[in-house]
Amino acid sequence: MKSAFELALERTGGKLTELSEEKKNKISDIDRFYKSKIAEAELSAQQRIAREQDPAKIDEIKESLVTEIASFRDKCEREKNAVRSE
């Protein structure tokens, strides 16, 4: 079964480039690293929320978590793209 990305490339006449096993492993390592960073951030935020009584502070923690996760995802994609373009 083809992914949506592969189907879109076929429709537009694009061509998929094969990645070497080394690059696939690097990308996999990057994914694992950032998934663990996101999990750490979520756990930390949950612990801070559990201790907090002020609803405004809880909202602040949640907003901070969303920003931190978005930052990790952005860094992850940039690093994976760098590996792909090597």
Backbone torsions as a table, in degrees:
resi	resn	phi	psi	omega
1	MET	NA	133.9	-177.2
2	LYS	-89.8	148.4	177.9
3	SER	-78.3	165.7	177.6
4	ALA	-60.7	-35.4	179.2
5	PHE	-63.0	-46.4	-179.8
6	GLU	-64.1	-41.2	178.2
7	LEU	-64.1	-40.8	178.6
8	ALA	-64.0	-40.7	178.3
9	LEU	-64.5	-39.0	178.2
10	GLU	-63.6	-42.7	-179.4
11	ARG	-65.3	-34.9	-178.1
12	THR	-91.8	-0.1	179.9
13	GLY	80.8	11.4	179.8
14	GLY	-73.6	171.1	-178.2
15	LYS	-132.4	132.6	176.6
16	LEU	-82.2	137.0	174.9
17	THR	-101.7	139.2	179.2
18	GLU	-79.5	139.9	177.1
19	LEU	-97.8	143.9	176.4
20	SER	-70.4	162.0	178.7
21	GLU	-60.5	-36.5	179.2
22	GLU	-61.6	-45.0	179.7
23	LYS	-67.2	-39.6	177.5
24	LYS	-61.1	-41.2	178.9
25	ASN	-65.8	-41.2	178.1
26	LYS	-61.8	-44.1	-180.0
27	ILE	-63.9	-40.8	177.7
28	SER	-62.5	-41.7	177.7
29	ASP	-63.2	-40.9	178.6
30	ILE	-62.6	-45.9	178.4
31	ASP	-58.0	-48.0	-179.8
32	ARG	-60.8	-43.0	-178.7
33	PHE	-59.9	-48.7	-176.6
34	TYR	-74.1	-29.8	173.8
35	LYS	-63.5	-38.5	178.6
36	SER	-69.1	-38.2	177.6
37	LYS	-63.5	-40.5	178.8
38	ILE	-65.8	-43.1	178.5
39	ALA	-61.6	-41.2	177.3
40	GLU	-61.3	-44.5	-179.5
41	ALA	-63.2	-42.0	179.1
42	GLU	-64.8	-43.1	179.3
43	LEU	-63.1	-44.9	178.9
44	SER	-60.7	-43.6	179.9
45	ALA	-64.5	-41.6	178.9
46	GLN	-61.4	-40.1	178.9
47	GLN	-66.4	-41.4	178.7
48	ARG	-66.2	-38.9	179.1
49	ILE	-64.7	-40.5	-179.9
50	ALA	-62.1	-31.1	-179.6
51	ARG	-86.3	-19.1	-172.5
52	GLU	-85.3	142.6	178.9
53	GLN	-107.8	-28.1	-175.5
54	ASP	-79.9	118.5	-179.8
55	PRO	-58.4	-33.5	179.1
56	ALA	-66.2	-40.1	178.2
57	LYS	-67.7	-36.5	178.0
58	ILE	-63.1	-44.3	177.3
59	ASP	-61.8	-38.8	178.6
60	GLU	-63.1	-42.5	178.7
61	ILE	-63.2	-43.4	179.9
62	LYS	-63.7	-43.1	178.4
63	GLU	-64.2	-40.3	177.9
64	SER	-62.7	-40.4	178.7
65	LEU	-63.1	-44.9	179.2
66	VAL	-59.7	-43.3	179.2
67	THR	-64.7	-43.1	-179.4
68	GLU	-64.5	-42.4	178.7
69	ILE	-64.4	-43.3	178.0
70	ALA	-60.7	-39.1	178.1
71	SER	-64.0	-44.6	178.3
72	PHE	-62.5	-42.6	179.8
73	ARG	-64.5	-39.3	178.2
74	ASP	-64.1	-46.3	178.4
75	LYS	-61.8	-40.1	179.7
76	CYS	-60.8	-48.7	-179.3
77	GLU	-64.0	-39.9	178.3
78	ARG	-62.6	-43.1	179.8
79	GLU	-66.6	-40.5	178.8
80	LYS	-65.9	-39.8	177.9
81	ASN	-64.5	-35.8	177.4
82	ALA	-63.8	-40.9	178.7
83	VAL	-65.9	-43.0	-179.3
84	ARG	-61.8	-36.0	-175.2
85	SER	-87.4	-2.3	179.5
86	GLU	-64.0	NA	NA
